[in-house]
Amino acid sequence: MSVEITVISTKDLKDVNLFTKMDVYAVVSIVSMIGQHGTAQRTPVDKDCGSNPKWNYSMKFNIEETLAQSNCLYL
C-alpha cells in the first residue's frame, strides 16, 4: 500500500542566519508505534526563503496495509 503526502509550507521559523536568508528543507518519515522503522524523505531546498519556506512537494511512502488499518502510524 502506498501513501502520498504533500508538504506545502511552514511559517515563522526561527531565523538562524544573521546576514543571509535561510535555505530550508523538511524531512518527513512515517513510523509505526510497534517498533518497525520507516524511511525518511526530504523536500528540495527552498533557497533564500527566510522563515517562510514553501515547497508544495509530494512524497510517496510504501507501508504495510495492516499497519495502516490498525492506526499504528506516526508522521
N, CA, C and O atoms as a Tripos MOL2 file, in Angstrom:
@<TRIPOS>MOLECULE
protein
  300   299    75     0     0
PROTEIN
NO_CHARGES

@<TRIPOS>ATOM
      1 N           0.8510   -1.1680    0.0000 N.3       1 MET1
      2 CA          0.0000    0.0000    0.0000 C.3       1 MET1
      3 C           0.8990    1.2340    0.0000 C.2       1 MET1
      4 O           1.9480    1.2460    0.6440 O.2       1 MET1
      5 N           0.4880    2.2570   -0.7160 N.am      2 SER2
      6 CA          1.2810    3.4810   -0.7240 C.3       2 SER2
      7 C           0.4390    4.6520   -0.2030 C.2       2 SER2
      8 O          -0.7820    4.6890   -0.3580 O.2       2 SER2
      9 N           1.1360    5.5970    0.4160 N.am      3 VAL3
     10 CA          0.5200    6.8050    0.9550 C.3       3 VAL3
     11 C           1.2560    7.9840    0.3480 C.2       3 VAL3
     12 O           2.4860    8.0150    0.3260 O.2       3 VAL3
     13 N           0.5020    8.9490   -0.1400 N.am      4 GLU4
     14 CA          1.1150   10.1580   -0.6950 C.3       4 GLU4
     15 C           0.8520   11.3250    0.2450 C.2       4 GLU4
     16 O          -0.2800   11.5580    0.6690 O.2       4 GLU4
     17 N           1.9150   12.0530    0.5630 N.am      5 ILE5
     18 CA          1.8490   13.2070    1.4470 C.3       5 ILE5
     19 C           2.4150   14.4070    0.6940 C.2       5 ILE5
     20 O           3.4550   14.3020    0.0450 O.2       5 ILE5
     21 N           1.7400   15.5310    0.7800 N.am      6 THR6
     22 CA          2.2360   16.7550    0.1630 C.3       6 THR6
     23 C           2.6090   17.7450    1.2570 C.2       6 THR6
     24 O           1.7760   18.1190    2.0830 O.2       6 THR6
     25 N           3.8650   18.1620    1.2540 N.am      7 VAL7
     26 CA          4.3550   19.1650    2.1920 C.3       7 VAL7
     27 C           4.1840   20.5100    1.5040 C.2       7 VAL7
     28 O           4.8060   20.7750    0.4750 O.2       7 VAL7
     29 N           3.3390   21.3550    2.0780 N.am      8 ILE8
     30 CA          3.0080   22.6290    1.4370 C.3       8 ILE8
     31 C           3.9860   23.7340    1.8430 C.2       8 ILE8
     32 O           4.7250   24.2470    1.0020 O.2       8 ILE8
     33 N           3.9940   24.0980    3.1180 N.am      9 SER9
     34 CA          4.8100   25.2230    3.5720 C.3       9 SER9
     35 C           4.8650   25.2460    5.0930 C.2       9 SER9
     36 O           4.2360   24.4290    5.7650 O.2       9 SER9
     37 N           5.6210   26.1880    5.6170 N.am     10 THR10
     38 CA          5.6100   26.4820    7.0430 C.3      10 THR10
     39 C           5.8130   27.9830    7.2160 C.2      10 THR10
     40 O           6.2690   28.6700    6.3030 O.2      10 THR10
     41 N           5.4690   28.4760    8.3940 N.am     11 LYS11
     42 CA          5.5730   29.9180    8.6350 C.3      11 LYS11
     43 C           6.3010   30.1800    9.9400 C.2      11 LYS11
     44 O           6.2340   29.3960   10.8870 O.2      11 LYS11
     45 N           6.9870   31.2860    9.9600 N.am     12 ASP12
     46 CA          7.5900   31.8250   11.1800 C.3      12 ASP12
     47 C           8.6250   30.9050   11.8390 C.2      12 ASP12
     48 O           8.6540   30.7700   13.0620 O.2      12 ASP12
     49 N           9.4730   30.2740   11.0190 N.am     13 LEU13
     50 CA         10.5910   29.5230   11.5860 C.3      13 LEU13
     51 C          11.5640   30.5110   12.2330 C.2      13 LEU13
     52 O          11.6500   31.6700   11.8300 O.2      13 LEU13
     53 N          12.2800   30.0400   13.2230 N.am     14 LYS14
     54 CA         13.2950   30.8870   13.8390 C.3      14 LYS14
     55 C          14.4230   31.1080   12.8330 C.2      14 LYS14
     56 O          14.9840   30.1470   12.3060 O.2      14 LYS14
     57 N          14.7470   32.3400   12.5730 N.am     15 ASP15
     58 CA         15.8030   32.6810   11.6130 C.3      15 ASP15
     59 C          17.1610   32.5300   12.2960 C.2      15 ASP15
     60 O          17.4820   33.2770   13.2210 O.2      15 ASP15
     61 N          17.9510   31.5700   11.8420 N.am     16 VAL16
     62 CA         19.2440   31.2870   12.4660 C.3      16 VAL16
     63 C          20.4160   31.9120   11.7070 C.2      16 VAL16
     64 O          21.5610   31.7950   12.1410 O.2      16 VAL16
     65 N          20.1460   32.5650   10.5920 N.am     17 ASN17
     66 CA         21.1890   33.2470    9.8260 C.3      17 ASN17
     67 C          21.1330   34.7440   10.1260 C.2      17 ASN17
     68 O          20.0610   35.3470   10.0980 O.2      17 ASN17
     69 N          22.2740   35.3300   10.4090 N.am     18 LEU18
     70 CA         22.3020   36.7520   10.7300 C.3      18 LEU18
     71 C          22.3470   37.6470    9.4950 C.2      18 LEU18
     72 O          21.7500   38.7230    9.4920 O.2      18 LEU18
     73 N          23.0550   37.2120    8.4360 N.am     19 PHE19
     74 CA         23.3010   38.0960    7.3050 C.3      19 PHE19
     75 C          22.6560   37.6480    6.0020 C.2      19 PHE19
     76 O          22.5700   38.4420    5.0650 O.2      19 PHE19
     77 N          22.2090   36.4240    5.9110 N.am     20 THR20
     78 CA         21.5900   35.9170    4.6850 C.3      20 THR20
     79 C          20.2780   35.2310    5.0260 C.2      20 THR20
     80 O          20.0170   34.8970    6.1820 O.2      20 THR20
     81 N          19.4560   35.0260    4.0020 N.am     21 LYS21
     82 CA         18.2200   34.2820    4.2060 C.3      21 LYS21
     83 C          18.5430   32.7940    4.2950 C.2      21 LYS21
     84 O          19.5240   32.3240    3.7190 O.2      21 LYS21
     85 N          17.7140   32.0670    5.0170 N.am     22 MET22
     86 CA         17.9430   30.6390    5.2160 C.3      22 MET22
     87 C          17.5720   29.8400    3.9720 C.2      22 MET22
     88 O          16.6900   30.2340    3.2090 O.2      22 MET22
     89 N          18.2570   28.7080    3.7740 N.am     23 ASP23
     90 CA         17.9110   27.6910    2.7960 C.3      23 ASP23
     91 C          17.3050   26.5430    3.6010 C.2      23 ASP23
     92 O          18.0010   25.9180    4.4010 O.2      23 ASP23
     93 N          16.0050   26.2550    3.3980 N.am     24 VAL24
     94 CA         15.2820   25.3500    4.2880 C.3      24 VAL24
     95 C          14.7210   24.1590    3.5180 C.2      24 VAL24
     96 O          14.2600   24.2950    2.3850 O.2      24 VAL24
     97 N          14.7680   22.9820    4.1610 N.am     25 TYR25
     98 CA         14.0920   21.7930    3.6500 C.3      25 TYR25
     99 C          13.3830   21.1200    4.8160 C.2      25 TYR25
    100 O          13.6840   21.3850    5.9790 O.2      25 TYR25
    101 N          12.4320   20.2410    4.4880 N.am     26 ALA26
    102 CA         11.7020   19.4890    5.5140 C.3      26 ALA26
    103 C          11.9850   18.0050    5.3290 C.2      26 ALA26
    104 O          12.1520   17.5300    4.2050 O.2      26 ALA26
    105 N          12.0380   17.2750    6.4420 N.am     27 VAL27
    106 CA         12.2190   15.8290    6.4250 C.3      27 VAL27
    107 C          10.9400   15.2010    6.9600 C.2      27 VAL27
    108 O          10.4350   15.6000    8.0090 O.2      27 VAL27
    109 N          10.4210   14.2150    6.2320 N.am     28 VAL28
    110 CA          9.1900   13.5290    6.6190 C.3      28 VAL28
    111 C           9.4790   12.0370    6.7240 C.2      28 VAL28
    112 O          10.1320   11.4600    5.8550 O.2      28 VAL28
    113 N           8.9870   11.4200    7.7900 N.am     29 SER29
    114 CA          9.0800    9.9660    7.9050 C.3      29 SER29
    115 C           7.7880    9.4440    8.5080 C.2      29 SER29
    116 O           7.1200   10.1410    9.2730 O.2      29 SER29
    117 N           7.4450    8.2270    8.1630 N.am     30 ILE30
    118 CA          6.2930    7.5480    8.7380 C.3      30 ILE30
    119 C           6.8360    6.3420    9.4790 C.2      30 ILE30
    120 O           7.5270    5.5080    8.8940 O.2      30 ILE30
    121 N           6.5240    6.2470   10.7670 N.am     31 VAL31
    122 CA          6.9860    5.1260   11.5810 C.3      31 VAL31
    123 C           5.7970    4.5110   12.3040 C.2      31 VAL31
    124 O           4.7820    5.1710   12.5270 O.2      31 VAL31
    125 N           5.9310    3.2600   12.6610 N.am     32 SER32
    126 CA          4.8580    2.6010   13.3940 C.3      32 SER32
    127 C           5.1710    2.6090   14.8730 C.2      32 SER32
    128 O           6.3360    2.6450   15.2680 O.2      32 SER32
    129 N           4.1370    2.5770   15.6880 N.am     33 MET33
    130 CA          4.3390    2.5900   17.1330 C.3      33 MET33
    131 C           4.6730    1.2150   17.6810 C.2      33 MET33
    132 O           4.8650    1.0600   18.8870 O.2      33 MET33
    133 N           4.7460    0.2110   16.8110 N.am     34 ILE34
    134 CA          5.0990   -1.1300   17.2810 C.3      34 ILE34
    135 C           6.5410   -1.4840   16.9450 C.2      34 ILE34
    136 O           6.9180   -2.6560   16.9330 O.2      34 ILE34
    137 N           7.3350   -0.4660   16.6740 N.am     35 GLY35
    138 CA          8.7670   -0.6780   16.5470 C.3      35 GLY35
    139 C           9.3170   -0.8830   15.1610 C.2      35 GLY35
    140 O          10.5340   -0.9980   15.0110 O.2      35 GLY35
    141 N           8.4910   -0.9350   14.1400 N.am     36 GLN36
    142 CA          9.0190   -1.0710   12.7830 C.3      36 GLN36
    143 C           9.3740    0.3100   12.2710 C.2      36 GLN36
    144 O           8.5700    1.2380   12.3580 O.2      36 GLN36
    145 N          10.5700    0.4470   11.7420 N.am     37 HIS37
    146 CA         11.0460    1.7540   11.3010 C.3      37 HIS37
    147 C          10.6300    2.0220    9.8600 C.2      37 HIS37
    148 O          10.5670    1.1130    9.0330 O.2      37 HIS37
    149 N          10.3530    3.2700    9.5860 N.am     38 GLY38
    150 CA         10.0220    3.6810    8.2300 C.3      38 GLY38
    151 C          11.1970    4.3600    7.5740 C.2      38 GLY38
    152 O          12.2740    4.4730    8.1590 O.2      38 GLY38
    153 N          10.9830    4.8090    6.3630 N.am     39 THR39
    154 CA         12.0200    5.5290    5.6500 C.3      39 THR39
    155 C          11.7190    7.0210    5.6970 C.2      39 THR39
    156 O          10.5630    7.4290    5.8120 O.2      39 THR39
    157 N          12.7470    7.8120    5.6070 N.am     40 ALA40
    158 CA         12.6030    9.2670    5.6160 C.3      40 ALA40
    159 C          12.8340    9.8040    4.2100 C.2      40 ALA40
    160 O          13.6380    9.2710    3.4450 O.2      40 ALA40
    161 N          12.1200   10.8560    3.8930 N.am     41 GLN41
    162 CA         12.3120   11.5670    2.6330 C.3      41 GLN41
    163 C          12.3810   13.0560    2.9540 C.2      41 GLN41
    164 O          11.8840   13.5040    3.9870 O.2      41 GLN41
    165 N          13.0010   13.8110    2.0620 N.am     42 ARG42
    166 CA         13.0820   15.2490    2.2960 C.3      42 ARG42
    167 C          12.6580   16.0240    1.0660 C.2      42 ARG42
    168 O          12.7280   15.5400   -0.0630 O.2      42 ARG42
    169 N          12.2210   17.2290    1.3200 N.am     43 THR43
    170 CA         11.8120   18.1220    0.2420 C.3      43 THR43
    171 C          13.0600   18.7110   -0.4160 C.2      43 THR43
    172 O          14.1540   18.6260    0.1430 O.2      43 THR43
    173 N          12.9030   19.2970   -1.5800 N.am     44 PRO44
    174 CA         14.0050   20.0930   -2.1240 C.3      44 PRO44
    175 C          14.2400   21.3080   -1.2240 C.2      44 PRO44
    176 O          13.3640   21.6890   -0.4470 O.2      44 PRO44
    177 N          15.3920   21.8960   -1.3290 N.am     45 VAL45
    178 CA         15.7250   23.0930   -0.5460 C.3      45 VAL45
    179 C          15.0160   24.3050   -1.1410 C.2      45 VAL45
    180 O          15.0720   24.5330   -2.3490 O.2      45 VAL45
    181 N          14.3540   25.0720   -0.2960 N.am     46 ASP46
    182 CA         13.7930   26.3520   -0.7150 C.3      46 ASP46
    183 C          14.8510   27.4070   -0.4020 C.2      46 ASP46
    184 O          15.0130   27.8150    0.7480 O.2      46 ASP46
    185 N          15.5540   27.8360   -1.4180 N.am     47 LYS47
    186 CA         16.6920   28.7490   -1.2390 C.3      47 LYS47
    187 C          16.2210   30.1740   -0.9790 C.2      47 LYS47
    188 O          15.2660   30.6590   -1.5850 O.2      47 LYS47
    189 N          16.9180   30.8220   -0.0660 N.am     48 ASP48
    190 CA         16.6750   32.2200    0.2730 C.3      48 ASP48
    191 C          15.2240   32.4890    0.6700 C.2      48 ASP48
    192 O          14.6900   33.5630    0.3910 O.2      48 ASP48
    193 N          14.5930   31.5220    1.3140 N.am     49 CYS49
    194 CA         13.1820   31.6610    1.6670 C.3      49 CYS49
    195 C          12.9720   32.3780    2.9900 C.2      49 CYS49
    196 O          11.8670   32.8400    3.2790 O.2      49 CYS49
    197 N          14.0130   32.4740    3.7870 N.am     50 GLY50
    198 CA         13.8420   33.0700    5.1060 C.3      50 GLY50
    199 C          13.0660   32.1440    6.0230 C.2      50 GLY50
    200 O          13.2750   30.9310    6.0150 O.2      50 GLY50
    201 N          12.1770   32.7140    6.8100 N.am     51 SER51
    202 CA         11.4640   31.9180    7.8130 C.3      51 SER51
    203 C          10.1060   31.4120    7.3330 C.2      51 SER51
    204 O           9.3330   30.8830    8.1330 O.2      51 SER51
    205 N           9.7990   31.5640    6.0400 N.am     52 ASN52
    206 CA          8.5140   31.1230    5.4930 C.3      52 ASN52
    207 C           8.6930   30.2980    4.2150 C.2      52 ASN52
    208 O           8.2800   30.7390    3.1430 O.2      52 ASN52
    209 N           9.2950   29.1180    4.3070 N.am     53 PRO53
    210 CA          9.5320   28.3150    3.1070 C.3      53 PRO53
    211 C           8.2480   27.7270    2.5380 C.2      53 PRO53
    212 O           7.2830   27.4690    3.2580 O.2      53 PRO53
    213 N           8.2660   27.5230    1.2130 N.am     54 LYS54
    214 CA          7.1470   26.8920    0.5030 C.3      54 LYS54
    215 C           7.7220   25.8110   -0.4030 C.2      54 LYS54
    216 O           8.7140   26.0320   -1.0980 O.2      54 LYS54
    217 N           7.0850   24.6320   -0.3870 N.am     55 TRP55
    218 CA          7.5580   23.5360   -1.2280 C.3      55 TRP55
    219 C           6.4890   23.0270   -2.1790 C.2      55 TRP55
    220 O           6.7430   22.8920   -3.3760 O.2      55 TRP55
    221 N           5.2960   22.7420   -1.6680 N.am     56 ASN56
    222 CA          4.2370   22.0870   -2.4420 C.3      56 ASN56
    223 C           4.8080   20.8310   -3.1200 C.2      56 ASN56
    224 O           4.6860   20.6480   -4.3310 O.2      56 ASN56
    225 N           5.4310   19.9790   -2.3070 N.am     57 TYR57
    226 CA          6.1830   18.8200   -2.7760 C.3      57 TYR57
    227 C           5.5140   17.5290   -2.2910 C.2      57 TYR57
    228 O           5.2750   17.3560   -1.0960 O.2      57 TYR57
    229 N           5.2200   16.6370   -3.2210 N.am     58 SER58
    230 CA          4.5640   15.3670   -2.8810 C.3      58 SER58
    231 C           5.5930   14.2610   -2.7020 C.2      58 SER58
    232 O           6.5870   14.1830   -3.4250 O.2      58 SER58
    233 N           5.3260   13.4070   -1.7170 N.am     59 MET59
    234 CA          6.1810   12.2510   -1.4180 C.3      59 MET59
    235 C           5.3020   11.0170   -1.3430 C.2      59 MET59
    236 O           4.1680   11.0820   -0.8690 O.2      59 MET59
    237 N           5.8200    9.9010   -1.8090 N.am     60 LYS60
    238 CA          5.0810    8.6520   -1.7480 C.3      60 LYS60
    239 C           5.8250    7.6790   -0.8450 C.2      60 LYS60
    240 O           7.0250    7.4570   -1.0120 O.2      60 LYS60
    241 N           5.1040    7.1000    0.1150 N.am     61 PHE61
    242 CA          5.6600    6.1310    1.0460 C.3      61 PHE61
    243 C           4.9490    4.7960    0.8630 C.2      61 PHE61
    244 O           3.7290    4.7470    0.7030 O.2      61 PHE61
    245 N           5.7150    3.7270    0.8880 N.am     62 ASN62
    246 CA          5.1360    2.3820    0.8770 C.3      62 ASN62
    247 C           5.0460    1.8760    2.3080 C.2      62 ASN62
    248 O           6.0420    1.8480    3.0320 O.2      62 ASN62
    249 N           3.8440    1.4780    2.7090 N.am     63 ILE63
    250 CA          3.6380    0.9950    4.0680 C.3      63 ILE63
    251 C           2.8550   -0.3130    4.0300 C.2      63 ILE63
    252 O           2.1900   -0.6310    3.0430 O.2      63 ILE63
    253 N           2.9460   -1.0570    5.1150 N.am     64 GLU64
    254 CA          2.1890   -2.2920    5.2180 C.3      64 GLU64
    255 C           0.7240   -1.9600    5.4840 C.2      64 GLU64
    256 O           0.4140   -1.1390    6.3480 O.2      64 GLU64
    257 N          -0.1590   -2.5910    4.7510 N.am     65 GLU65
    258 CA         -1.5810   -2.2950    4.8780 C.3      65 GLU65
    259 C          -2.1070   -2.6100    6.2740 C.2      65 GLU65
    260 O          -2.9900   -1.9100    6.7700 O.2      65 GLU65
    261 N          -1.5840   -3.6430    6.9100 N.am     66 THR66
    262 CA         -2.0490   -3.9980    8.2570 C.3      66 THR66
    263 C          -1.7320   -2.9010    9.2610 C.2      66 THR66
    264 O          -2.5050   -2.6690   10.1910 O.2      66 THR66
    265 N          -0.5970   -2.2200    9.0820 N.am     67 LEU67
    266 CA         -0.2480   -1.1120    9.9860 C.3      67 LEU67
    267 C          -1.1860    0.0740    9.7700 C.2      67 LEU67
    268 O          -1.6020    0.7240   10.7290 O.2      67 LEU67
    269 N          -1.5120    0.3490    8.5320 N.am     68 ALA68
    270 CA         -2.4130    1.4560    8.2380 C.3      68 ALA68
    271 C          -3.8040    1.1940    8.8000 C.2      68 ALA68
    272 O          -4.4480    2.1100    9.3110 O.2      68 ALA68
    273 N          -4.2630   -0.0270    8.7120 N.am     69 GLN69
    274 CA         -5.6000   -0.3750    9.2020 C.3      69 GLN69
    275 C          -5.6720   -0.3950   10.7150 C.2      69 GLN69
    276 O          -6.7530   -0.2290   11.2800 O.2      69 GLN69
    277 N          -4.5500   -0.5950   11.3810 N.am     70 SER70
    278 CA         -4.5620   -0.6670   12.8400 C.3      70 SER70
    279 C          -4.2820    0.6790   13.5060 C.2      70 SER70
    280 O          -4.1460    0.7420   14.7280 O.2      70 SER70
    281 N          -4.1940    1.7530   12.7220 N.am     71 ASN71
    282 CA         -3.9440    3.1000   13.2590 C.3      71 ASN71
    283 C          -2.6850    3.1690   14.1200 C.2      71 ASN71
    284 O          -2.6880    3.7770   15.1900 O.2      71 ASN71
    285 N          -1.6170    2.5450   13.6470 N.am     72 CYS72
    286 CA         -0.3570    2.4890   14.4090 C.3      72 CYS72
    287 C           0.7480    3.2930   13.7540 C.2      72 CYS72
    288 O           1.9210    3.0220   14.0100 O.2      72 CYS72
    289 N           0.4270    4.2640   12.9250 N.am     73 LEU73
    290 CA          1.4620    5.0010   12.2070 C.3      73 LEU73
    291 C           1.5440    6.4390   12.6930 C.2      73 LEU73
    292 O           0.5360    7.0650   13.0210 O.2      73 LEU73
    293 N           2.7740    6.9470   12.7300 N.am     74 TYR74
    294 CA          3.0370    8.3400   13.1070 C.3      74 TYR74
    295 C           3.7880    9.0300   11.9900 C.2      74 TYR74
    296 O           4.6630    8.4400   11.3570 O.2      74 TYR74
    297 N           3.4420   10.2750   11.7530 N.am     75 LEU75
    298 CA          4.0980   11.0880   10.7420 C.3      75 LEU75
    299 C           5.0690   12.0060   11.4330 C.2      75 LEU75
    300 O           5.7470   12.7950   10.7760 O.2      75 LEU75
@<TRIPOS>BOND
     1     1     2 1
     2     2     3 1
     3     3     4 2
     4     3     5 am
     5     5     6 1
     6     6     7 1
     7     7     8 2
     8     7     9 am
     9     9    10 1
    10    10    11 1
    11    11    12 2
    12    11    13 am
    13    13    14 1
    14    14    15 1
    15    15    16 2
    16    15    17 am
    17    17    18 1
    18    18    19 1
    19    19    20 2
    20    19    21 am
    21    21    22 1
    22    22    23 1
    23    23    24 2
    24    23    25 am
    25    25    26 1
    26    26    27 1
    27    27    28 2
    28    27    29 am
    29    29    30 1
    30    30    31 1
    31    31    32 2
    32    31    33 am
    33    33    34 1
    34    34    35 1
    35    35    36 2
    36    35    37 am
    37    37    38 1
    38    38    39 1
    39    39    40 2
    40    39    41 am
    41    41    42 1
    42    42    43 1
    43    43    44 2
    44    43    45 am
    45    45    46 1
    46    46    47 1
    47    47    48 2
    48    47    49 am
    49    49    50 1
    50    50    51 1
    51    51    52 2
    52    51    53 am
    53    53    54 1
    54    54    55 1
    55    55    56 2
    56    55    57 am
    57    57    58 1
    58    58    59 1
    59    59    60 2
    60    59    61 am
    61    61    62 1
    62    62    63 1
    63    63    64 2
    64    63    65 am
    65    65    66 1
    66    66    67 1
    67    67    68 2
    68    67    69 am
    69    69    70 1
    70    70    71 1
    71    71    72 2
    72    71    73 am
    73    73    74 1
    74    74    75 1
    75    75    76 2
    76    75    77 am
    77    77    78 1
    78    78    79 1
    79    79    80 2
    80    79    81 am
    81    81    82 1
    82    82    83 1
    83    83    84 2
    84    83    85 am
    85    85    86 1
    86    86    87 1
    87    87    88 2
    88    87    89 am
    89    89    90 1
    90    90    91 1
    91    91    92 2
    92    91    93 am
    93    93    94 1
    94    94    95 1
    95    95    96 2
    96    95    97 am
    97    97    98 1
    98    98    99 1
    99    99   100 2
   100    99   101 am
   101   101   102 1
   102   102   103 1
   103   103   104 2
   104   103   105 am
   105   105   106 1
   106   106   107 1
   107   107   108 2
   108   107   109 am
   109   109   110 1
   110   110   111 1
   111   111   112 2
   112   111   113 am
   113   113   114 1
   114   114   115 1
   115   115   116 2
   116   115   117 am
   117   117   118 1
   118   118   119 1
   119   119   120 2
   120   119   121 am
   121   121   122 1
   122   122   123 1
   123   123   124 2
   124   123   125 am
   125   125   126 1
   126   126   127 1
   127   127   128 2
   128   127   129 am
   129   129   130 1
   130   130   131 1
   131   131   132 2
   132   131   133 am
   133   133   134 1
   134   134   135 1
   135   135   136 2
   136   135   137 am
   137   137   138 1
   138   138   139 1
   139   139   140 2
   140   139   141 am
   141   141   142 1
   142   142   143 1
   143   143   144 2
   144   143   145 am
   145   145   146 1
   146   146   147 1
   147   147   148 2
   148   147   149 am
   149   149   150 1
   150   150   151 1
   151   151   152 2
   152   151   153 am
   153   153   154 1
   154   154   155 1
   155   155   156 2
   156   155   157 am
   157   157   158 1
   158   158   159 1
   159   159   160 2
   160   159   161 am
   161   161   162 1
   162   162   163 1
   163   163   164 2
   164   163   165 am
   165   165   166 1
   166   166   167 1
   167   167   168 2
   168   167   169 am
   169   169   170 1
   170   170   171 1
   171   171   172 2
   172   171   173 am
   173   173   174 1
   174   174   175 1
   175   175   176 2
   176   175   177 am
   177   177   178 1
   178   178   179 1
   179   179   180 2
   180   179   181 am
   181   181   182 1
   182   182   183 1
   183   183   184 2
   184   183   185 am
   185   185   186 1
   186   186   187 1
   187   187   188 2
   188   187   189 am
   189   189   190 1
   190   190   191 1
   191   191   192 2
   192   191   193 am
   193   193   194 1
   194   194   195 1
   195   195   196 2
   196   195   197 am
   197   197   198 1
   198   198   199 1
   199   199   200 2
   200   199   201 am
   201   201   202 1
   202   202   203 1
   203   203   204 2
   204   203   205 am
   205   205   206 1
   206   206   207 1
   207   207   208 2
   208   207   209 am
   209   209   210 1
   210   210   211 1
   211   211   212 2
   212   211   213 am
   213   213   214 1
   214   214   215 1
   215   215   216 2
   216   215   217 am
   217   217   218 1
   218   218   219 1
   219   219   220 2
   220   219   221 am
   221   221   222 1
   222   222   223 1
   223   223   224 2
   224   223   225 am
   225   225   226 1
   226   226   227 1
   227   227   228 2
   228   227   229 am
   229   229   230 1
   230   230   231 1
   231   231   232 2
   232   231   233 am
   233   233   234 1
   234   234   235 1
   235   235   236 2
   236   235   237 am
   237   237   238 1
   238   238   239 1
   239   239   240 2
   240   239   241 am
   241   241   242 1
   242   242   243 1
   243   243   244 2
   244   243   245 am
   245   245   246 1
   246   246   247 1
   247   247   248 2
   248   247   249 am
   249   249   250 1
   250   250   251 1
   251   251   252 2
   252   251   253 am
   253   253   254 1
   254   254   255 1
   255   255   256 2
   256   255   257 am
   257   257   258 1
   258   258   259 1
   259   259   260 2
   260   259   261 am
   261   261   262 1
   262   262   263 1
   263   263   264 2
   264   263   265 am
   265   265   266 1
   266   266   267 1
   267   267   268 2
   268   267   269 am
   269   269   270 1
   270   270   271 1
   271   271   272 2
   272   271   273 am
   273   273   274 1
   274   274   275 1
   275   275   276 2
   276   275   277 am
   277   277   278 1
   278   278   279 1
   279   279   280 2
   280   279   281 am
   281   281   282 1
   282   282   283 1
   283   283   284 2
   284   283   285 am
   285   285   286 1
   286   286   287 1
   287   287   288 2
   288   287   289 am
   289   289   290 1
   290   290   291 1
   291   291   292 2
   292   291   293 am
   293   293   294 1
   294   294   295 1
   295   295   296 2
   296   295   297 am
   297   297   298 1
   298   298   299 1
   299   299   300 2
@<TRIPOS>SUBSTRUCTURE
     1 MET1         2 RESIDUE 1 A MET
     2 SER2         6 RESIDUE 1 A SER
     3 VAL3        10 RESIDUE 1 A VAL
     4 GLU4        14 RESIDUE 1 A GLU
     5 ILE5        18 RESIDUE 1 A ILE
     6 THR6        22 RESIDUE 1 A THR
     7 VAL7        26 RESIDUE 1 A VAL
     8 ILE8        30 RESIDUE 1 A ILE
     9 SER9        34 RESIDUE 1 A SER
    10 THR10       38 RESIDUE 1 A THR
    11 LYS11       42 RESIDUE 1 A LYS
    12 ASP12       46 RESIDUE 1 A ASP
    13 LEU13       50 RESIDUE 1 A LEU
    14 LYS14       54 RESIDUE 1 A LYS
    15 ASP15       58 RESIDUE 1 A ASP
    16 VAL16       62 RESIDUE 1 A VAL
    17 ASN17       66 RESIDUE 1 A ASN
    18 LEU18       70 RESIDUE 1 A LEU
    19 PHE19       74 RESIDUE 1 A PHE
    20 THR20       78 RESIDUE 1 A THR
    21 LYS21       82 RESIDUE 1 A LYS
    22 MET22       86 RESIDUE 1 A MET
    23 ASP23       90 RESIDUE 1 A ASP
    24 VAL24       94 RESIDUE 1 A VAL
    25 TYR25       98 RESIDUE 1 A TYR
    26 ALA26      102 RESIDUE 1 A ALA
    27 VAL27      106 RESIDUE 1 A VAL
    28 VAL28      110 RESIDUE 1 A VAL
    29 SER29      114 RESIDUE 1 A SER
    30 ILE30      118 RESIDUE 1 A ILE
    31 VAL31      122 RESIDUE 1 A VAL
    32 SER32      126 RESIDUE 1 A SER
    33 MET33      130 RESIDUE 1 A MET
    34 ILE34      134 RESIDUE 1 A ILE
    35 GLY35      138 RESIDUE 1 A GLY
    36 GLN36      142 RESIDUE 1 A GLN
    37 HIS37      146 RESIDUE 1 A HIS
    38 GLY38      150 RESIDUE 1 A GLY
    39 THR39      154 RESIDUE 1 A THR
    40 ALA40      158 RESIDUE 1 A ALA
    41 GLN41      162 RESIDUE 1 A GLN
    42 ARG42      166 RESIDUE 1 A ARG
    43 THR43      170 RESIDUE 1 A THR
    44 PRO44      174 RESIDUE 1 A PRO
    45 VAL45      178 RESIDUE 1 A VAL
    46 ASP46      182 RESIDUE 1 A ASP
    47 LYS47      186 RESIDUE 1 A LYS
    48 ASP48      190 RESIDUE 1 A ASP
    49 CYS49      194 RESIDUE 1 A CYS
    50 GLY50      198 RESIDUE 1 A GLY
    51 SER51      202 RESIDUE 1 A SER
    52 ASN52      206 RESIDUE 1 A ASN
    53 PRO53      210 RESIDUE 1 A PRO
    54 LYS54      214 RESIDUE 1 A LYS
    55 TRP55      218 RESIDUE 1 A TRP
    56 ASN56      222 RESIDUE 1 A ASN
    57 TYR57      226 RESIDUE 1 A TYR
    58 SER58      230 RESIDUE 1 A SER
    59 MET59      234 RESIDUE 1 A MET
    60 LYS60      238 RESIDUE 1 A LYS
    61 PHE61      242 RESIDUE 1 A PHE
    62 ASN62      246 RESIDUE 1 A ASN
    63 ILE63      250 RESIDUE 1 A ILE
    64 GLU64      254 RESIDUE 1 A GLU
    65 GLU65      258 RESIDUE 1 A GLU
    66 THR66      262 RESIDUE 1 A THR
    67 LEU67      266 RESIDUE 1 A LEU
    68 ALA68      270 RESIDUE 1 A ALA
    69 GLN69      274 RESIDUE 1 A GLN
    70 SER70      278 RESIDUE 1 A SER
    71 ASN71      282 RESIDUE 1 A ASN
    72 CYS72      286 RESIDUE 1 A CYS
    73 LEU73      290 RESIDUE 1 A LEU
    74 TYR74      294 RESIDUE 1 A TYR
    75 LEU75      298 RESIDUE 1 A LEU
